[in-house]
Amino acid sequence: MNIERLQMKGLLSESKKKYKKLDCDASGLIFLVRSYLFPYEEDVTTLKVDKALSAVEKLKNTVEEMKLLKEKIKSLEVDLA
């Protein structure tokens, strides 16, 4: 097996591991946003909107990074096939 192929396999493995970590992070952020915007609060003014906004921005960045990684993984898999 040539060295380039081994390097590509390593890169694919690292990319998949990073994707899984980001997926876990995204799930946690979704849970966090839901907890900040608890819909059964008696007074809407007590909702933690600023914290929710910050978490949503982090979630957006995480999802964008996941999309890029997904394309990279797909490309590596095609090249290794």
N, C-alpha and C positions, 0 to 999 in steps of 0.2 A: 504494500500500500504506500502510495507516495506521500510526502510530507505535506503538500498543499491540501490534500484530502483530509488528512488527520487534523490540520489546523482548522479547516472548515467544520469538521465534526465537533471540535472543541468549542468553536464560536457558536455553533448551533446549540450545543448543550448549555453554554453560559447564557445565551439569549433566552432559552426556554426557562431556565432557572429564574432569571430576572423577571420574565413575564409572569411567572407564578407568584413571585413576591409582590409585584405591582398589583396583581389581581387580588391578592389578600389585602393589600393596603387599600385598594378601592372599596372592597367590601366593608372594611372598617370605617372608612370615611362616609359611606352611605349610611351605616348605622349611626354614626356620630351626627350627621345632618338630621336624621329622623329624630334623634333624641333632643336636639336643639329646637326643633320645630314641632314639639309634641302638640298634636292637634286638639287635645282635650283640656288644654290650659283654660282656666276661667277667664283670665285677662290676657288678651292678645299682646298687650304692651310688655308683658313679662317674658315673651319669647326671646331667645338668645339669637336674634337675627344676625348680628355682626359676626358672631362665632360661626353661625351656619354659613354665612357668605364666605368666610375664610376657608372653611372646610370644603365648600363647593368649588372654590377656585383651585384648591389642591387636588380635588377629585378631577376637575377638568384637565389639569396638567398631567395627572397620572393616566387618564384615559388617552390623551394625545400621545403620550410616550408608549402606551400599550399598542396603539394602532401602528406606530412606526416599527415597533418590535415584531408585531404580527407579520407585517410585510417582509421584514428582514428574515424571519424564520421561514416564511413561505418560499422566499427566494433561495435561501440556503438549502432547503429540502429539495427544491427543483434541481439545483446544481449538483446535489449529491446523488440524485436518482439515476 
